[in-house]
């Protein structure tokens, strides 16, 4: 039987989603899904499911999985998974990228926030201090400026599209060079320092892999002196200490960070996002890993996930299969 375990709370009606996906794919067989209500049921679901929709799984849980062949992640990040372990067990892993528009919009918003000084102006005007023409402080026009996108995947391509609408010159950094629509120049990762040195704004959208961990470090920040940095990829792609020092010492002009190094153990629990006091700096905009979390993107992510599960049961080629590279 086509059994699916759902280990995350679904934001959509899964019965409707599966029927819609089956109709779209021309699949008529029954698919049974189960959402465990407690730890005991979770063990049962792990043991009986051929497919799981989940955001993580431990090695001990994998040992319980007698029939598991495919894990579908209903979002983009897969750094919670031991991909080598999954591959050794011949378990396929796939993610979704239906949040590309949401993250690209958010990135463009953070870029504008930095260029226009919205956050600092809001904070200070609440105290009666005026920026802008009264303080003889200019904001920055982004038309004609250069944006460097580190990681030109689905999100990066969408961000490039938005940046061109604002009249920006777009540089992309990819593992392997290729022609990318709306990207004026593409550099290989080995030429990262050269790429960032030419930019006014640098946006990282990199996934976390062995290759990318700590890639953005003091050398990168020194190469982009007096420029702006935005991270909507993964926190550990950036050296935590090096970013703090670069901001504190004004090596870079400012930053907007959405993804971090420390997270609360439970939702809404108090936690600083870093062991360094970024919150004490006045040249950083701090947001809480929310770029991809729009109502539309979450719904699309789950709908795409369900459709990929249906494709699996049909024996069709899957979308967005994660390789040993980590993406």
N, C-alpha and C positions, 0 to 999 in steps of 0.2 A: 504493500500500500504506500501511496505517496504521502509520507508523514513529514510535517514541518513543525519544528519547535520555535516558538517566538519568545526570546529571552529579554526583550525590551518592551516597555509599554507602547503599543501602537497608537499613533495619533489619528488614525483613520479606521473606518469600518473594514476589517480585513475580509469579511465575507463578501462584501461588495467589491473590494479591490481584486480578490482572486477571481471572482466571476467575470469581472471586466477584463482582466488580463487573459483569462482562458479564452474568452470570446475573441479578443484581439489577436491572439496567437493561433486560434483554431484548434484548441486542445479541449477534449471532452471528458477525459478521465477525472475521477474524483481526487481532490487534494484535501487532506485532513490536516488542520493546523491546531496546535495546542499551546496555550499560554499558562505556564505553571503559576500556582498561587502561593506556594511555599517551597522550602528547601527540599522537602521530600518529593514533591511533584517535579521539581526541577531535575532531580536525579532521574526520575522516570522518563521525562521528556528527553534528556540527554541520551538515555539508553535506547530509546525507540526511534529517534528521528533520523531520517535520511538527509535532511536539510535543516540548518539553523539560521535564523535571522537574529543576529546579536552584535554587540559592540566589542565584546572580548570573550575570552575563554581561557581557563587555566589548564596546565598540563594534567592536573588531577581530574579535571572535568573531561578532558579529551580521553583519558583512560576509561571513563565510563561509557563513552560513545562507541557502541558496538556496530552501528550501521552508517555513521556519518560519512558523507561524501562531499558535501558542499556547505560552505558558510557564506552567507550574504550579509554584508555590512550595510545598514541603511543610511550611511553618510560616507564622507570621503576618507577620513583618517583611519589607517590600519596599523599604526605603530603600537597598539595594544596587543597585537598578535605576534607569536613566535612563528614567523613565516617559514623558516627552515624546518621547524617541527611539523607544521602542517604539510609541507611538501613531502617530508619523509614518510608521512602517514597516507600520502596520496589523497589529501583533502584539499579541494579547490577553495579559493578565497576570492571574492569579488566585492567591489564597493560601488558607489554611485557618485555621480557628479552633477546632480540636478540642482545643487546649490551654487553653481558657477556665477549666475547672475547676481544672487544675493551677496556673495563675497566680493565680487568685482564692484558692485554698487557701494558696498561698505568701504572698500579700499579707496574708491574715488572720494567718498565722503571724508575719510580721514585725511586724505591728501589736501582737500579743500580746507578742512579745519586747521591744518598746520599752516597752509599758505595765507589764510585770512585771519588767523589768530582768534578764532571764535571763542575758544575755551578760556584763554587768558583774559580776553575782553569781558566775557561774562563774569568770571570770578572777580575781576577788579572793579567793574562797574557796580557790582553789588555792595562794594565798600566805598563807592563814590569816586573811584579813580578812573580817569578817562584816557583811553588810547585813541588811535586814529588821528584825524586832523587836529584835534585839540591837544593831543600829546605829541604831535609832529612825528608820528610813527607810521610808516608806510606798511600796507599789506602787499602781498605778492600776486601778480598776475601769472596764471599758469600757461596762458597761450604763448607759444614759442619756447617754453621751457622743455627740458628733456627728462623723460621718465625712464628709469631702468627697472625692468621687471625680471626678477630672478625666479625662474620657474615658469616657463610659458606653456602651461598645460591648458586645460579647459578654462580655469579661472583667469589665467594670465592672458589668454586670447580675448576673453570678454573685456578685461580691464583695458587692453590695448585698444579695443573698439571704442570704449568710452573716452579714453585719453585723446584719441584722434578727433573725436567730436569737439573736444576743448582746444584743438589746435596744437597739441603737444607733439614733440619728436619722441619716438618710442624706440628704446633699445631693449632687446631681449637677451636673456642668458639661459642657455639650454645645455644639457649634457652633450647633445650632438647637434651641430648647426643644421638648420633647414630654413626654407623660405616660409614665413608666417604672415598671414594677412594682417594688415594694420601695424606690423612691426617693421620699422625702417631699417634696423640693423640687428643682426643676431650674432652673439658671441658664444664661444664654447666656455664651459665652466673654468677651464684653465686660464682664461682671459678675464676672469671676474674683476680683478682690480682695475684693469683698463676700462671695463664697462662702467663700473660705478664711479670712476673718476670723472667721467664725462656727463654724469647725470646731476640734475637739481633735486630730484626725488628718487628714492630707491625703495621698491616694494618687494619683499620676500614672500613668495607663495609656495615655498618648498615643502615637500613632505619630509618626515623624519626617517632617515635611513642611516646605515653605517657610513655611507658616503657623504651625507649632508650634515651630520651631527657636528656642531661647532664650526661649520664652514664660514659663517659670518662672524669674524673676530676683529681684533684690534687693527690688523692690516687693512681689512675692508673699511673700517671706520676712518682710519688715517687717510685712505685713498679718497674718501668722500668728505673731506674736511669742509665744514660750514654748510653741509647739505642736510636733507631731511631723510629719515629712515622710517619705514612702515613695515610691520610684520603681521601678516594674517596667515602665515604658514604654520609651523610648529615652533614652540618656544625654544627647545634645545638645539634647533638649527643655529641659533645665535648664542655666542658666548655671553653668559649672564653678566659676568664681571666686566668684560670688555665693553659691553653696551653701557653699563652703569658709569664706568670711568669716562667713556667718550662723551656722555651727556653731562656728567658733573664737571668735567674739565672743558666743556664747550668745544670739543673737537668737532662734533657734529652740531648743527644748529638746533635740531629737535627731533623727536620721534613720536610715533603713535603706535602703540602695541596692543594687539588683540589677543595674542596667544602667549602663554607664560610658562614658568617652570614649576610653580607650586599651585596646587588646586585644593579646594576644600574636600574633605572626605565625604561630606554630605551636602546636598543642595542648600544654599543660603547660609551655610555655616561660615563663621568669621575666619578669614585667612588672607594674609598678605600674599600677593602673587609671586614674590621673590624673597630671597634671603637678604637682598640689598634694598635699601630704602628709596626705591624709585618714587614713592609717594611724596617724598620730601623735595623732589626736584620740580622746578617750574617750567622746564622745557620738554615735558613729556605729556602726552595725552594717553590715559590709561582706560581701556575698555575691556569688558569681561568675556572674552572669547565668544562673541555674539555675532560675528560677521555672517556666518552661514545660517543663522537661526531666524529665518523668516517663516511665517505661516505657510507661504506658498512653497518655499524650498523644502521644508520638512515633509509636506504632503507629497511633493513630486519625488523626493528621495524614497519614500516608502512605496509609492506606486511603481517606481522603476525597480525597486527591490523585489516586489511581488512578481512583476513581469519577468524578471530574470530567473526567479525560482520556477515559474511556469516553463520557461525556456529550458531550464535544466531537466525537468521531468519529460520534456519532449525530445531531449537529446540534441537540441540546437546549440549553436555556438553561443557562449555566454558573453554578456557585455562586461567590460571593465574588470577582467580577470587580473588579479595581482600576481606579479612574478617574483622571483627571488630578489629582484632589485628593490622591492618594497613599495612598488606602485604599478 
